[in-house]
Amino acid sequence: MTVARNALRKWEKVRAFALGLPGAAEEFPWSESVAKVNGKVFVFLGVADGSYPLGVTCKLRDEAAHGHALASPGAEPAGYGLGKSGWVRIPLEEQGAPPAELLCDWVEESYRTIAPKRLIAELDAR
């Protein structure tokens, strides 16, 4: 399996997971996919058309998760000053990129930092 196809498969799993969270909705500001809850972005998914390397950007407040994400091959604090708030961009096409399950854990953590308490309670009840 090519690296690109593997990365796309991971991206599709992460996107499906994110959009399956309570109250999540996909929007396309700046022509890229984002998942929002309560009108606020909790994960930047970028584009899957091959025009830009696949990656996800999550807000990770937990120090261990943040450090682990930044240790991923090619990962970096998100641009536009978002890195200062804990946002990390994780590329999916790098050799040794995190598995989809770990990416989904990070997306859930990002969701939990942004979602209202009632939606977090709904998620916990699942």
N, C-alpha and C positions, 0 to 999 in steps of 0.2 A: 504494500500500500504506500502510495507516495505521501511525503510529509504534508503536502498541501491538502490532500484528500483527508488525511487523518486530522489535520487542524480544522477543516471544515466540519467534519463529523463532531469534533469536540464543541465547536462553536454552535452547531445546531442543538446539541444536548443542553448547553448552557443557556441558550436563548429560550428553548422550550421550558426549562426549569424556571427561569426568571419569570416568564410570562404565566406560569402556573401558580405563582405565589398569590395570596389573597390580595385583590384589588389592583394587581399589576396590569399595566397597559403598555403597548408598544407605540412609540411615536418616532418621527423621522426629522428632528430638527437638524440643520446643517447637512441634510441628505444622508445621515447615518442613523442606524437603529439605536434607540435607547429604550430601556425599560423604566417606567415611572410608577410610583405609588403615591397617591394623594397629590398628584401634580408635580412631584419632585423626582429627579433622576436617581436611581439607585445602582444602575449599571449602564455603562456605555458599551455597546456591542460593535460599533463601527459599521463597516460595510462588508458584504460577503460576495461582492461581484468581482473580486480579484484586483481591484484598482488600488488597494492598500493592503498591507499585510494584516492577516486576521489577528485579533486580540480582543481582550476584554479589560475594562477599567472599572475597578470597584473601590468603595470607600471602606478601609479596614482600620478600625479603631483599636482592636485587640493587638497589643504589641507583638505577640508571638506570630499571629497570622500575618501582620504587616511585614514583619521581618522575613517570614517564610516566603511571602509573595515577592518581595524585593530580591530574594535570593534566586528566584526563577531565572533561567537563561534569558537575557535581554530585557528583563523587567526594569521599570524605572518609575520614579514619581511622575504622576500625570502632569501634563503641561497646563498652561494658562493659570498657574498658581494653585491648581487643585491639589498638587502634591503636598502642599503645606497643611492641608486639611485631612491627610491620610489617604488620598486617592492614589492608586497604583495601577499602571498599565502593564498587563501581562500578555506578551506576544504568544501566539499559539503555534507558530510555524517553526520555532526554534527547536533544535535537538534537545531533548530532555524537558520540554514544556510540561507543566503540571497536567495530570489526568483530569478528565471531565468532572469526576466526583469531587476532587479537591476544589476545582474552579467553582462548582456549584455550592460548596460549603462557603467559599468566600463571597459569592453572590448573595447567599442567605444572610451572612453577617452584614454585608452592605445594606441589604433590605431592612434588617432589624435596626440599623442606626437611623433609618429615614422614615420607616413606616409608622403610622400612629399605633398606639398601644392596643386598640381594639382589633386591628388586623394582625398584630403580633400574637395576640391571644387566640385568634382564629387559626393561625398557623400552628401554634403550640397544641391546639386541640385536635389537630389532624392525626 
